[in-house]
Amino acid sequence: MFCVECGREGALIGSLCVECYSKRHPVASLPDHVDLTLCAHCSSMQTAHGWEDIGSVREAAEAAIEASMMLEKGASISDISVRLVESDERNIHASVSVVATMDGRTFERELRTMVRLKRGSCTECSKQQGNYYEAILQVRGQGRELPREVEREMRDMVTSRVAAMRKSSREVFLSRIESVKGGLDFYFSTIGAARTVARELQDRLCAEFKESSSLWGRKGGKEVSRMTFLVRLLGFSRGDVAEHGGREYYIRGLSRGVVHAVDIATGEERAIKTGESEKWRLLLERAQIPKAVVLVDSEREIQVLDPETNSPLELRKPGSFSRKGEQIRLVKTKRGAYVLSDSW
């Protein structure tokens, strides 16, 4: 068997030897230019499959070049190396080294193209810029206003959770956050994300949960609704002191419909379900609890300097009491004065 082009005997591809075939057939080639559309607001790139998060412009350019590579039937790329040189802010020269295989043989190619950068707006950023939302998460307190510390905590909790969800779905984002009378409104891009976050807040904070829907419009001949999720907080948070059933408690934590509390008089720990008939009443917020200097510390009692009167107070230690410094938290209620253990 010999090559019809050069007459060389040996292995052939069709009727040509490998060298002649390589001259006549590119095996792998690139167009003169490759258009790359990037979102002007995020790191996404427009592909045949829609908008995808790529990363850097370099990574996007390399991905666009590989997507534009033309191969002969039966050929595949075994290795590719891309060298990029920026011509100006909209054009990048690309030198591409390609190793392709076909019919068990290897072909090396040096290709060139120009990557042309264009700016657009991806679907999700267009929605975000237009304040698009499908659901509202309303976070409310028991009173007329949500305490600033609680409001800040709610903002941090919701925004960090949405940021985590967005890593796996570009459709998830917050259009806006509004401070309203009694709390906060979070505008979610998807109903599913809003419901997930609302349920998580309900479980984590022992909150009341409600949901409702309203007709928004029609899409594709079908009615489209917007959802509203209400999460109403108990009116106190971890670290506060509250009254329940005639007893006063330090709130150690909140989880899944249960308040984890410590009786400030005895040190007894209790897990109290929020559905119990007695209502909770906030006595002192965490930030309002003063500290008192310890004067004398004995086995069962402790003497502190009252920060209000500058006079000594002799108090009984609650169960499991411990302290770490020269000051201890002091709580004064209608029933008396109590010290809080640093272990709570």
C-alpha positions as CSV (number, residue, x, y, z in Angstrom):
1,M,0.0,0.0,0.0
2,F,1.4,3.4,-1.0
3,C,0.3,7.0,-0.7
4,V,-1.4,8.4,-3.8
5,E,0.1,11.8,-3.0
6,C,3.8,11.1,-2.4
7,G,4.1,7.4,-3.3
8,R,5.4,6.5,0.2
9,E,4.7,3.0,1.4
10,G,3.4,2.3,4.9
11,A,0.3,2.9,7.0
12,L,-2.3,5.0,5.3
13,I,-5.3,7.0,6.3
14,G,-7.7,6.4,3.5
15,S,-5.3,6.7,0.5
16,L,-2.8,9.1,2.1
17,C,0.1,8.6,4.4
18,V,0.0,10.3,7.8
19,E,2.2,13.3,6.7
20,C,0.2,14.0,3.5
21,Y,-3.1,13.6,5.3
22,S,-1.9,16.0,7.9
23,K,-1.1,18.6,5.2
24,R,-4.5,18.2,3.5
25,H,-6.7,17.9,6.6
26,P,-6.5,20.2,9.5
27,V,-8.0,17.6,11.9
28,A,-8.6,20.5,14.4
29,S,-9.2,24.1,13.5
30,L,-10.5,27.4,14.9
31,P,-12.5,30.2,13.3
32,D,-10.8,33.6,12.7
33,H,-12.5,35.0,15.8
34,V,-14.4,33.7,18.8
35,D,-17.1,35.9,20.4
36,L,-17.3,35.8,24.2
37,T,-20.2,37.4,25.9
38,L,-19.7,38.1,29.6
39,C,-22.3,39.5,32.1
40,A,-21.4,43.0,33.1
41,H,-22.6,42.4,36.7
42,C,-21.3,38.9,37.6
43,S,-18.8,36.3,36.5
44,S,-21.1,34.4,34.2
45,M,-20.6,33.6,30.5
46,Q,-23.1,33.0,27.8
47,T,-22.8,29.5,26.4
48,A,-24.9,27.2,24.2
49,H,-26.5,25.9,27.5
50,G,-27.3,29.4,28.7
51,W,-25.5,31.6,31.3
52,E,-22.9,29.7,33.3
53,D,-20.5,30.8,36.1
54,I,-17.0,30.4,34.8
55,G,-14.7,32.4,37.0
56,S,-12.0,34.7,35.5
57,V,-12.0,36.2,32.0
58,R,-9.1,34.0,31.2
59,E,-11.0,30.9,32.2
60,A,-14.0,32.1,30.2
61,A,-11.8,32.8,27.1
62,E,-10.3,29.3,27.3
63,A,-13.7,27.7,27.6
64,A,-15.0,29.7,24.6
65,I,-12.0,28.6,22.5
66,E,-12.5,24.9,23.4
67,A,-16.2,25.2,22.6
68,S,-15.4,26.7,19.2
69,M,-12.9,24.1,18.2
70,M,-13.8,22.3,15.0
71,L,-12.7,18.6,14.7
72,E,-12.9,16.2,11.8
73,K,-15.2,13.2,12.2
74,G,-13.6,10.7,14.5
75,A,-11.0,13.1,15.9
76,S,-10.7,14.0,19.6
77,I,-8.5,16.3,21.6
78,S,-6.0,14.7,24.0
79,D,-4.3,17.9,25.0
80,I,-4.7,21.6,24.6
81,S,-2.6,24.6,25.7
82,V,-3.8,28.2,25.3
83,R,-1.7,31.3,25.4
84,L,-3.5,34.6,25.6
85,V,-2.2,38.1,24.9
86,E,-4.5,41.1,25.5
87,S,-4.7,43.4,22.4
88,D,-7.0,45.9,24.0
89,E,-9.9,45.8,26.5
90,R,-12.2,44.1,24.0
91,N,-9.8,41.8,22.0
92,I,-7.5,39.0,23.1
93,H,-5.0,37.2,20.7
94,A,-5.0,33.4,21.4
95,S,-2.2,31.0,20.4
96,V,-3.5,27.4,20.8
97,S,-1.4,24.2,20.8
98,V,-3.6,21.2,20.2
99,V,-2.8,17.5,20.3
100,A,-5.5,15.5,18.5
101,T,-6.0,11.8,17.9
102,M,-7.7,10.1,15.0
103,D,-7.6,6.5,13.9
104,G,-5.1,5.8,16.5
105,R,-2.7,8.4,15.3
106,T,-1.6,11.7,16.9
107,F,-1.6,15.1,15.2
108,E,-0.2,18.3,16.6
109,R,-1.5,21.7,15.5
110,E,-0.6,25.3,16.2
111,L,-3.8,27.4,15.8
112,R,-4.5,31.1,16.2
113,T,-7.7,33.1,16.8
114,M,-9.0,36.4,18.2
115,V,-11.3,36.3,21.2
116,R,-13.7,39.3,21.0
117,L,-15.2,40.3,24.4
118,K,-18.7,41.6,24.6
119,R,-20.7,42.7,27.5
120,G,-24.3,41.7,28.3
121,S,-26.6,41.1,31.2
122,C,-27.3,37.5,32.2
123,T,-30.9,36.4,32.9
124,E,-30.5,36.4,36.7
125,C,-28.8,39.8,36.9
126,S,-31.4,41.3,34.6
127,K,-34.0,40.0,37.1
128,Q,-32.0,41.4,40.0
129,Q,-31.5,44.7,38.4
130,G,-35.2,44.9,37.8
131,N,-36.0,44.0,41.4
132,Y,-37.6,40.7,40.4
133,Y,-39.0,38.6,43.2
134,E,-41.4,35.7,43.6
135,A,-41.7,35.6,47.4
136,I,-41.4,37.9,50.5
137,L,-40.0,36.7,53.8
138,Q,-41.4,38.8,56.6
139,V,-39.5,38.7,59.9
140,R,-41.4,40.3,62.7
141,G,-41.1,40.6,66.5
142,Q,-43.7,40.6,69.2
143,G,-43.6,44.4,69.7
144,R,-43.9,47.3,67.4
145,E,-40.2,47.3,66.5
146,L,-37.5,44.7,66.1
147,P,-34.5,45.4,68.4
148,R,-31.5,46.6,66.4
149,E,-29.3,43.8,67.6
150,V,-32.0,41.2,66.5
151,E,-32.5,43.0,63.2
152,R,-28.8,42.9,62.5
153,E,-28.7,39.2,63.4
154,M,-31.6,38.5,61.1
155,R,-30.0,40.3,58.2
156,D,-26.7,38.4,58.7
157,M,-28.5,35.0,59.0
158,V,-30.6,35.4,55.9
159,T,-28.0,37.0,53.6
160,S,-25.4,34.4,54.5
161,R,-27.8,31.6,53.9
162,V,-28.8,33.0,50.5
163,A,-25.1,33.4,49.6
164,A,-24.6,29.7,50.4
165,M,-27.6,28.7,48.4
166,R,-26.5,30.8,45.4
167,K,-23.3,28.7,45.1
168,S,-25.4,25.8,43.9
169,S,-28.1,27.8,42.0
170,R,-27.6,31.1,40.2
171,E,-31.4,31.6,40.3
172,V,-31.3,32.4,44.1
173,F,-30.8,36.0,45.1
174,L,-32.3,38.8,47.2
175,S,-33.8,41.6,45.2
176,R,-33.8,43.9,48.2
177,I,-34.2,44.1,52.0
178,E,-36.5,46.6,53.5
179,S,-36.8,47.8,57.1
180,V,-40.5,48.1,57.8
181,K,-42.6,48.8,60.9
182,G,-42.2,45.8,63.2
183,G,-39.3,44.1,61.4
184,L,-37.7,43.3,58.0
185,D,-38.9,42.2,54.5
186,F,-36.6,40.1,52.4
187,Y,-37.5,39.9,48.7
188,F,-36.5,36.4,47.2
189,S,-36.0,35.5,43.6
190,T,-37.6,32.1,44.1
191,I,-40.4,30.7,46.2
192,G,-38.4,27.6,47.1
193,A,-35.5,29.5,48.6
194,A,-37.8,31.8,50.6
195,R,-39.7,28.8,52.0
196,T,-36.4,27.0,52.9
197,V,-35.0,30.0,54.8
198,A,-38.3,30.7,56.6
199,R,-38.6,27.1,57.8
200,E,-34.9,27.2,59.0
201,L,-35.6,30.4,61.0
202,Q,-38.7,28.8,62.4
203,D,-36.8,25.8,63.6
204,R,-33.7,27.7,64.8
205,L,-35.6,30.5,66.6
206,C,-38.7,28.7,67.7
207,A,-40.7,31.2,65.7
208,E,-44.3,31.3,64.5
209,F,-44.6,30.4,60.8
210,K,-47.4,31.3,58.3
211,E,-47.6,31.4,54.5
212,S,-50.0,33.0,52.1
213,S,-50.2,33.5,48.3
214,S,-51.6,36.3,46.1
215,L,-52.2,36.3,42.3
216,W,-49.4,38.1,40.5
217,G,-50.2,37.6,36.8
218,R,-50.2,35.1,34.0
219,K,-47.3,33.4,32.3
220,G,-47.6,31.0,29.4
221,G,-51.4,30.9,29.9
222,K,-51.1,29.9,33.6
223,E,-51.7,32.0,36.7
224,V,-48.6,32.9,38.6
225,S,-48.7,33.6,42.3
226,R,-46.3,35.4,44.7
227,M,-45.9,33.9,48.2
228,T,-45.5,35.7,51.5
229,F,-43.9,33.8,54.4
230,L,-44.3,35.3,57.9
231,V,-41.8,34.4,60.6
232,R,-42.8,35.9,64.0
233,L,-40.1,35.8,66.6
234,L,-40.8,35.0,70.3
235,G,-39.8,38.4,71.5
236,F,-36.6,37.3,73.1
237,S,-33.2,35.8,72.0
238,R,-30.4,33.8,73.3
239,G,-28.8,35.6,76.3
240,D,-31.9,37.4,77.4
241,V,-33.8,37.0,80.7
242,A,-37.5,36.2,80.4
243,E,-40.4,35.1,82.6
244,H,-42.6,32.0,82.0
245,G,-45.1,30.4,84.3
246,G,-44.2,32.5,87.3
247,R,-40.5,31.7,87.0
248,E,-37.6,33.7,85.6
249,Y,-35.2,32.2,83.2
250,Y,-31.9,32.9,81.4
251,I,-32.3,31.9,77.7
252,R,-29.4,29.6,76.7
253,G,-30.7,28.7,73.3
254,L,-33.6,28.2,70.9
255,S,-34.2,25.3,68.6
256,R,-37.0,23.4,66.9
257,G,-39.9,24.7,69.0
258,V,-38.0,24.4,72.3
259,V,-36.6,27.1,74.6
260,H,-33.5,25.9,76.4
261,A,-33.6,27.9,79.7
262,V,-32.0,28.1,83.1
263,D,-33.9,29.1,86.2
264,I,-31.9,32.0,87.5
265,A,-32.9,31.3,91.1
266,T,-32.0,27.6,91.2
267,G,-29.7,27.0,88.2
268,E,-32.1,24.2,87.1
269,E,-32.0,23.7,83.3
270,R,-35.3,23.2,81.4
271,A,-36.4,22.5,77.8
272,I,-39.7,24.3,77.5
273,K,-41.9,23.8,74.4
274,T,-43.1,27.1,72.9
275,G,-46.6,25.6,72.5
276,E,-47.1,25.5,76.3
277,S,-50.0,27.6,77.4
278,E,-48.1,30.1,79.6
279,K,-46.8,33.0,77.6
280,W,-43.2,34.3,77.7
281,R,-42.4,37.9,78.8
282,L,-39.1,39.5,78.2
283,L,-37.5,41.0,81.3
284,L,-34.0,42.0,80.2
285,E,-32.2,41.9,76.9
286,R,-28.7,40.5,76.8
287,A,-27.2,44.0,76.3
288,Q,-29.1,45.4,79.3
289,I,-27.7,42.9,81.8
290,P,-25.1,44.8,84.0
291,K,-22.0,43.4,85.5
292,A,-21.1,43.6,89.2
293,V,-17.6,43.5,90.8
294,V,-17.2,40.4,93.0
295,L,-16.2,41.3,96.6
296,V,-16.3,38.0,98.4
297,D,-16.8,34.5,97.0
298,S,-17.6,31.6,99.4
299,E,-18.8,28.1,98.8
300,R,-22.5,28.8,98.6
301,E,-22.8,32.6,98.6
302,I,-21.2,35.5,96.7
303,Q,-21.0,39.2,97.6
304,V,-21.0,41.7,94.8
305,L,-21.0,45.5,94.5
306,D,-24.4,46.7,93.3
307,P,-23.6,49.0,90.2
308,E,-26.7,51.0,90.9
309,T,-26.3,51.7,94.6
310,N,-22.6,51.1,95.1
311,S,-23.5,49.0,98.1
312,P,-22.6,45.3,98.7
313,L,-25.2,42.6,97.9
314,E,-25.0,39.2,99.6
315,L,-26.5,36.6,97.1
316,R,-27.0,32.9,97.1
317,K,-25.2,31.0,94.3
318,P,-27.5,29.1,91.9
319,G,-26.7,25.5,91.0
320,S,-23.8,24.8,88.7
321,F,-22.4,28.3,89.3
322,S,-19.0,29.3,88.1
323,R,-17.2,32.5,87.3
324,K,-14.1,33.3,85.2
325,G,-13.2,36.9,86.1
326,E,-13.5,39.6,88.8
327,Q,-17.0,40.6,87.5
328,I,-20.2,38.6,87.2
329,R,-23.6,39.4,85.5
330,L,-26.3,40.6,87.9
331,V,-30.0,40.4,87.3
332,K,-32.5,42.4,89.5
333,T,-36.2,41.6,89.2
334,K,-39.3,42.2,91.3
335,R,-38.6,38.9,93.1
336,G,-35.0,39.8,94.0
337,A,-31.4,39.9,92.7
338,Y,-29.5,37.0,91.1
339,V,-26.1,36.3,89.7
340,L,-25.7,34.5,86.4
341,S,-23.2,31.8,86.0
342,D,-20.5,32.3,83.4
343,S,-21.1,28.7,82.3
344,W,-24.6,29.5,81.1
